[in-house]
Amino acid sequence: MAVVLALTGLIVLLIALVIFVRNQRIGDDGTNRGSTRRGLILLTFLGLVLALASQLPVFQG
């Protein structure tokens, strides 16, 4: 279970990285950047929580 949580957290962080890089290449027009920024923050937080939760003794087999 710990491996699944860690891999899921890393996949979520990778998705957040891809969205961040695509958002940087869009340009400086600033359209719809607020919702993208909030989404990136939520994805990063979710990925970190999942990756760190895999280290809890409850999930260690």
Contact map, one row per residue, 1 for C-alpha under 8 A:
1111100000000000000000000000000000000000000000000000010000111
1111110000000000000000000000000000000000000000000000111000111
1111111000000000000000000000000000000000000000000000010000000
1111111100000000000000000000000000000000000000000000010000000
1111111110000000000000000000000000000000000000000110110000000
0111111111000000000000000000000000000000000000000111110000000
0011111111100000000000000000000000000000000000000010000000000
0001111111110000000000000000000000000000000000100110000000000
0000111111111000000000000000000000000000000001111110000000000
0000011111111100000000000000000000000000000000100010000000000
0000001111111110000000000000000000000000000000100000000000000
0000000111111111000000000000000000000000001101100000000000000
0000000011111111100000000000000000000000001100110000000000000
0000000001111111110000000000000000000000000000000000000000000
0000000000111111111000000000000000000000001000000000000000000
0000000000011111111100000000000000000001001100000000000000000
0000000000001111111110000000000000000000000000000000000000000
0000000000000111111111000000000000000000000000000000000000000
0000000000000011111111100000000000000001000000000000000000000
0000000000000001111111110000000000000001000000000000000000000
0000000000000000111111111000000000000000000000000000000000000
0000000000000000011111111100000000000000000000000000000000000
0000000000000000001111111110000000010000000000000000000000000
0000000000000000000111111110000000000000000000000000000000000
0000000000000000000011111110000000000000000000000000000000000
0000000000000000000001111111000000000000000000000000000000000
0000000000000000000000111111110000000000000000000000000000000
0000000000000000000000000111110000000000000000000000000000000
0000000000000000000000000011111000000000000000000000000000000
0000000000000000000000000011111110000000000000000000000000000
0000000000000000000000000000111110000000000000000000000000000
0000000000000000000000000000011111110000000000000000000000000
0000000000000000000000000000011111111000000000000000000000000
0000000000000000000000000000000111111100000000000000000000000
0000000000000000000000000000000111111110000000000000000000000
0000000000000000000000100000000111111111000000000000000000000
0000000000000000000000000000000011111111100000000000000000000
0000000000000000000000000000000001111111110000000000000000000
0000000000000000000000000000000000111111111000000000000000000
0000000000000001001100000000000000011111111100000000000000000
0000000000000000000000000000000000001111111110000000000000000
0000000000000000000000000000000000000111111111000000000000000
0000000000011011000000000000000000000011111111100000000000000
0000000000011001000000000000000000000001111111110000000000000
0000000000000000000000000000000000000000111111111000000000000
0000000010010000000000000000000000000000011111111100000000000
0000000111111000000000000000000000000000001111111110000000000
0000000010001000000000000000000000000000000111111111000000000
0000000010000000000000000000000000000000000011111111100000000
0000110110000000000000000000000000000000000001111111110000000
0000111111000000000000000000000000000000000000111111111000000
0000010000000000000000000000000000000000000000011111111100000
0100110000000000000000000000000000000000000000001111111100100
1111110000000000000000000000000000000000000000000111111100110
0100000000000000000000000000000000000000000000000011111110110
0000000000000000000000000000000000000000000000000001111111110
0000000000000000000000000000000000000000000000000000001111110
0000000000000000000000000000000000000000000000000000000111110
1100000000000000000000000000000000000000000000000000111111111
1100000000000000000000000000000000000000000000000000011111111
1100000000000000000000000000000000000000000000000000000000111
